[in-house]
Amino acid sequence: MSLKVRVLVLLACLMISGDLFAVSTVYEISRGKNKIYLAGTVHLLRSQDFPPPVEFTAAYRQAQKIYFETDIQKSKTPEFGQRFAQAMTLPNNTTLKDVLDTETWNALQAFCTKSEFPLNQTMMFNPAMIGILITLTESKKLGVNDGIDVYYDQLARGDNKNLGELETGDDVIGYMKSFSQEDPNKIIMSTLSDAEHLGDDLGEMIAAWKVGDLDKLQKELGDKMREETPNAYQSLVISRNKKWLPKIEAMFKTPETEMVLVGSLHLPGKDGLLTLLKNGGYKVKPVTTKQG
């Protein structure tokens, strides 16, 4: 049964019993008496999207250690920002115009003029970095800010919970450099297409995330990324899942309960963490919270 069908079944139960069993992207992973919580996040959210689904709160309260993809505080430092920008700068005084074909360059110029994006100030960056900057800039216009990861990082620090990360800042830079090897024209055209529908798409994706509809997230985001930029999907999703898996499995040997927060696209599909863990003999079940 797909998660989408599961949601419809739950709504039917609401009509009969008057109770709602909420479903989210939080999963309990267990083997024997040991368990962890694996939570799919959204890295960018609007103020109205908080507080997070109650399943996140339930898992957080039971966890003694909170893991993130990387150290969030370090990723926000000027030093990391400088290293990231340097890694995403085109070599040998090449400019963005030099690596794009005429059609793509003209489309990018037209978009930047319309949206008032400062293209002239970013000509030294590669298309992957331009894609990130455009997405962030357009998201800010919609009132989008930090997502669930930052929310729980701040909460855990305030509660003095132990923190951990699955990868280093250097790993993140390495993955993004690999993304940069994708066809530059595909990166820009995909970015422009997404930006045109960002408001509607963002609302739909957040709604799907809140009810745990991983099928829709995979179809609308994962499958599209795999089709349009396959090298990026391999580098940013599949390769990282395989690298994270041993670190996640090692958590079952510790006495404490961990909560691991990763982007929601790392969960579904045949290469997703949920399938990899199931294939490894772990029991996987969604966390549900009964609400009257």
C-alpha positions in Angstrom: 0.0 0.0 0.0 1.4 3.4 -1.0 1.7 6.2 1.5 -0.9 8.1 -0.5 -3.4 5.3 -0.2 -2.6 4.9 3.5 -3.5 8.6 4.0 -6.9 8.1 2.4 -7.5 5.0 4.6 -6.7 7.1 7.6 -9.1 9.8 6.6 -11.8 7.2 6.2 -11.1 6.0 9.7 -11.6 9.6 10.9 -15.1 9.6 9.4 -15.9 6.4 11.3 -14.2 6.8 14.6 -13.7 10.5 15.1 -9.9 10.0 15.7 -7.0 10.8 13.4 -3.9 8.7 13.3 -1.3 11.1 11.9 1.3 9.9 9.4 4.5 11.8 8.7 8.0 11.2 7.3 9.3 9.9 10.7 10.1 6.2 10.9 11.1 3.9 13.7 13.9 1.5 12.7 14.5 -1.4 15.0 16.3 -4.7 15.4 15.6 -6.6 18.5 15.4 -4.2 21.4 17.5 -1.5 19.7 15.9 1.3 17.7 16.5 4.6 16.1 14.2 7.2 14.5 14.8 8.2 10.9 13.1 11.5 10.0 12.7 12.9 6.5 13.1 16.7 6.5 12.5 19.8 4.4 15.4 22.1 4.4 13.4 25.2 3.6 10.1 26.1 5.2 7.7 29.0 5.7 6.7 30.3 9.2 3.2 28.9 8.8 4.7 25.4 8.4 5.7 25.3 12.1 5.5 23.7 14.5 6.6 20.4 12.8 4.3 17.4 12.7 3.8 15.9 16.2 5.6 12.7 15.2 8.8 14.7 15.0 8.2 15.9 18.5 7.5 12.4 19.8 10.7 11.0 18.3 12.8 13.9 19.5 11.6 13.5 23.1 12.6 9.8 23.1 16.0 10.4 21.5 19.2 11.1 23.5 21.3 12.0 20.5 20.3 13.9 17.4 22.1 13.4 14.1 22.0 15.8 11.1 23.4 15.4 7.6 26.2 17.7 8.6 27.2 20.1 11.5 24.6 22.9 10.9 26.4 25.5 13.0 29.7 25.0 11.1 27.9 25.2 7.8 26.7 28.7 8.7 30.1 30.1 9.4 31.8 32.6 7.1 34.8 30.3 6.8 32.7 27.5 5.4 30.8 29.9 3.1 34.1 31.1 1.7 35.4 27.6 1.1 32.1 26.6 -0.5 32.0 29.7 -2.8 35.6 29.1 -3.8 34.9 25.5 -4.7 31.9 26.6 -6.8 33.9 29.3 -8.7 34.7 28.7 -12.4 38.4 28.1 -13.1 40.8 30.2 -15.1 38.8 33.4 -15.1 36.0 31.7 -17.0 32.6 33.3 -16.7 29.1 31.8 -16.6 28.4 33.1 -20.1 31.4 31.0 -21.4 29.9 27.7 -20.3 26.3 28.2 -21.5 24.9 27.9 -25.0 23.3 31.0 -26.5 19.7 29.8 -25.9 20.3 29.1 -22.2 22.3 32.3 -21.7 19.5 34.3 -23.2 16.8 32.6 -21.1 18.9 33.2 -17.9 19.3 36.8 -18.7 15.6 37.3 -19.4 14.8 35.6 -16.1 17.3 37.6 -14.1 16.0 40.9 -15.6 12.4 40.0 -14.7 13.2 38.7 -11.2 15.9 41.4 -10.5 18.5 38.7 -9.7 22.0 40.2 -9.7 23.5 38.1 -12.5 26.4 40.5 -13.1 27.6 40.0 -9.5 27.6 36.2 -9.8 29.2 35.6 -13.2 32.2 33.9 -11.6 30.2 31.0 -10.2 29.4 27.7 -12.0 25.8 26.8 -13.0 25.2 24.7 -9.9 26.0 27.6 -7.7 23.8 29.9 -9.8 21.0 27.4 -9.4 21.3 27.4 -5.7 21.4 31.2 -5.5 18.4 31.6 -7.7 16.4 29.1 -5.7 17.3 30.6 -2.4 16.5 34.2 -3.7 13.2 33.2 -5.1 12.3 31.2 -1.9 13.0 34.2 0.2 10.4 36.2 -1.7 7.9 33.6 -0.7 8.8 33.9 3.0 10.8 30.8 3.1 13.6 30.4 5.7 15.4 27.7 7.5 13.7 24.3 7.8 13.3 21.4 10.2 17.0 20.8 10.5 17.9 24.2 11.9 14.8 24.1 14.1 15.9 20.9 15.8 19.5 21.9 15.9 18.6 24.9 17.9 16.2 23.0 20.1 18.7 20.2 20.8 21.4 22.7 21.8 19.0 24.4 24.1 18.1 21.0 25.7 21.8 20.0 25.9 21.2 16.9 23.8 24.2 15.2 22.2 24.6 16.0 18.5 26.2 14.1 15.6 26.6 14.4 11.9 26.7 11.9 9.0 29.2 13.8 6.9 31.7 16.7 7.1 31.6 20.1 5.5 34.3 18.8 3.1 32.0 16.0 2.1 29.3 18.5 1.3 31.6 20.5 -0.8 32.8 17.4 -2.6 29.2 16.3 -3.5 28.4 19.8 -4.8 31.5 19.8 -6.9 30.3 16.5 -8.4 27.0 18.1 -9.1 28.9 20.8 -11.0 30.0 18.2 -13.6 26.4 17.9 -14.8 25.5 19.5 -18.2 25.5 23.3 -17.4 22.6 24.0 -19.7 20.5 21.4 -18.1 21.2 22.8 -14.6 20.2 26.3 -15.6 17.1 25.4 -17.6 15.9 23.1 -14.9 16.5 25.9 -12.3 14.5 28.4 -14.4 11.7 26.0 -14.9 11.4 25.2 -11.2 11.6 28.9 -10.3 8.6 29.8 -12.5 6.4 27.4 -10.4 8.2 27.6 -7.1 5.3 28.9 -5.1 2.8 26.3 -6.1 5.3 23.5 -6.1 6.6 24.4 -2.7 3.1 24.4 -1.2 2.3 21.0 -2.7 5.6 19.4 -1.5 5.3 20.7 2.0 1.7 19.4 2.2 3.0 16.0 1.0 5.8 16.0 3.5 3.4 16.8 6.4 1.3 13.7 5.7 4.3 11.5 4.9 3.5 11.1 1.2 6.9 9.9 0.2 5.5 8.6 -3.1 4.6 12.0 -4.2 7.9 13.6 -3.1 9.8 10.9 -5.0 7.7 11.3 -8.1 7.7 15.1 -8.2 11.2 15.7 -7.0 13.3 12.6 -7.0 12.2 11.1 -10.4 12.5 14.6 -12.0 16.0 15.1 -10.7 17.0 11.5 -11.8 15.7 12.2 -15.3 16.9 15.8 -15.8 20.3 15.6 -14.0 21.1 11.9 -13.4 24.7 12.6 -12.4 23.5 15.0 -9.7 21.0 12.5 -8.4 23.6 9.8 -8.2 26.0 12.1 -6.4 23.6 13.9 -4.1 21.2 11.1 -3.2 22.3 7.6 -4.0 26.0 7.9 -3.2 25.3 9.7 0.1 22.7 7.1 1.1 25.3 4.3 0.7 27.9 6.2 2.6 25.5 7.0 5.4 24.1 3.5 5.8 27.1 2.0 7.8 27.0 5.0 10.1 23.3 4.6 10.7 23.7 0.8 11.3 26.4 1.5 13.9 23.9 3.4 16.0 22.1 0.2 16.9 25.2 -0.8 18.9 24.9 2.2 21.2 22.9 2.2 24.4 21.1 5.5 23.6 18.3 6.1 21.1 19.2 8.3 18.2 17.1 10.5 15.9 18.5 11.0 12.4 17.3 13.9 10.3 18.0 13.8 6.6 16.3 15.3 3.5 13.1 13.5 2.7 14.4 12.4 -0.8 16.9 10.1 1.0 14.1 7.9 2.3 12.0 6.5 -0.6 12.8 4.4 -3.7 14.8 1.3 -4.3 18.0 3.2 -3.4 16.4 5.0 -0.4 17.5 4.5 3.2 14.2 2.8 4.1 14.7 0.1 1.5 18.4 -0.3 2.3 17.6 -0.8 5.9 14.7 -3.2 5.2 17.1 -5.2 3.0 19.5 -5.3 5.9 17.1 -7.0 8.1 15.8 -4.1 10.1 12.1 -3.5 10.9 10.8 -0.3 9.5 7.5 1.3 10.5 6.1 4.8 10.3 5.6 6.6 13.6 2.0 7.4 14.1 0.4 9.6 16.8 -3.2 9.3 17.8 -5.0 12.6 18.1 -8.5 13.0 19.5 
